[in-house]
């Protein structure tokens, strides 16, 4: 591993562990009314915005990240999923993809390197595979935990693949938002086809 990749991994590790750890909050959604869950997500948006404003040198923030970047957009995506998707299953699935998939893509991609995608040289194939595997496992587990009456394998696989593709594309928007939008639309599509 190159010194540059090792340094990036060292800097990303705390951020991605937090990214994944906060995703455990999805386990609470079946027990919370939608309004309570949305209020908690809105509070996280405010708290992260204040944290960004008053502790900009925290290891959780990237030096090039400004304003509504990653740490602030993450709870925004969770809030939108809670507010707009079937509750709690749709919100849990999107949150699982965002938490587990994005964290795995970054950490595994930085640790292992390897070939990159032709459309985005900043994203590795192995990182995208890690996203798909970890997101599928998280979504499947969350939907099973929620007592999903439908087999959770299909939505887990579809959302994981859609999220991995969205994460790999060279968007101008933050990848948290890209993943959340792509997975949310995939969930809506699956519901329409059911």
RAZISUL-V558440 format. One record per backbone hydrogen bond with DSSP energy under -1.0 kcal/mol. CO is the residue of the C=O (numbers start at 1). NH is the residue of the N-H. E is the energy in kcal/mol with one decimal. If there is no record, write none. Layout:
CO|NH|E  CO|NH|E
This chain:
2|6|-2.5  3|7|-2.2  4|8|-2.4  5|9|-2.6  6|10|-2.2  7|11|-2.1  8|12|-2.4  9|13|-2.1  12|16|-2.6  13|17|-2.3  14|18|-2.0  15|19|-2.3  16|20|-2.4  17|21|-2.9  18|22|-2.9  21|24|-1.6  22|25|-2.0  23|26|-1.9  24|27|-1.8  25|28|-1.7  28|31|-1.8  29|32|-1.2  33|37|-2.4  34|38|-2.8  35|39|-2.3  36|40|-2.3  37|41|-2.2  38|42|-2.5  39|43|-2.3  40|44|-1.9  41|45|-2.0  42|46|-2.1  43|47|-3.0  44|48|-2.8  45|49|-2.2  46|50|-2.5  47|51|-2.7  48|52|-2.5  49|53|-1.9  50|54|-2.9  51|55|-2.1  55|58|-2.0  58|61|-1.8  62|65|-1.3  69|72|-2.3  69|73|-1.7  70|74|-2.4  73|77|-2.6  74|78|-1.9  75|79|-2.7  76|80|-2.6  77|81|-2.4  78|82|-2.5  79|83|-2.6  80|84|-2.7  81|85|-1.9  86|90|-1.6  86|91|-1.1  88|92|-2.8  89|93|-2.4  90|94|-2.2  91|95|-2.3  92|96|-2.6  93|97|-2.2  94|98|-2.5  95|99|-2.9  96|100|-2.2  97|101|-1.1  99|103|-1.1  100|104|-2.2  101|105|-2.7  102|106|-2.0  103|107|-2.5  104|108|-2.6  105|109|-1.7  106|110|-2.3  107|111|-2.3  108|112|-2.9  109|113|-1.8  115|125|-2.7  120|123|-1.7  123|117|-2.2  124|128|-1.9  125|129|-2.3  126|130|-2.2  127|131|-2.3  128|132|-2.5  129|133|-2.6  130|134|-2.6  131|135|-3.0  132|136|-2.2  133|137|-2.1  134|138|-2.5  135|139|-3.0  136|140|-2.6  137|141|-2.5  138|142|-2.7  139|143|-2.8  140|144|-2.3  141|145|-2.5  142|146|-2.1  143|148|-2.5  144|147|-1.3  152|156|-1.9  153|157|-2.6  154|158|-2.7  155|159|-2.5  156|160|-1.9  157|161|-2.3  158|162|-2.7  159|163|-2.9  160|164|-2.2  161|165|-2.2  162|166|-2.7  163|167|-2.5  164|168|-1.4  165|169|-1.1  169|171|-2.0  174|178|-2.1  175|179|-2.8  176|180|-2.3  177|181|-2.8  178|182|-2.4  179|183|-2.8  180|184|-2.4  181|185|-2.5  182|186|-2.2  183|187|-2.4  184|188|-2.2  185|189|-2.4  186|190|-2.5  187|191|-2.5  188|192|-2.1  189|193|-1.7  190|194|-1.1
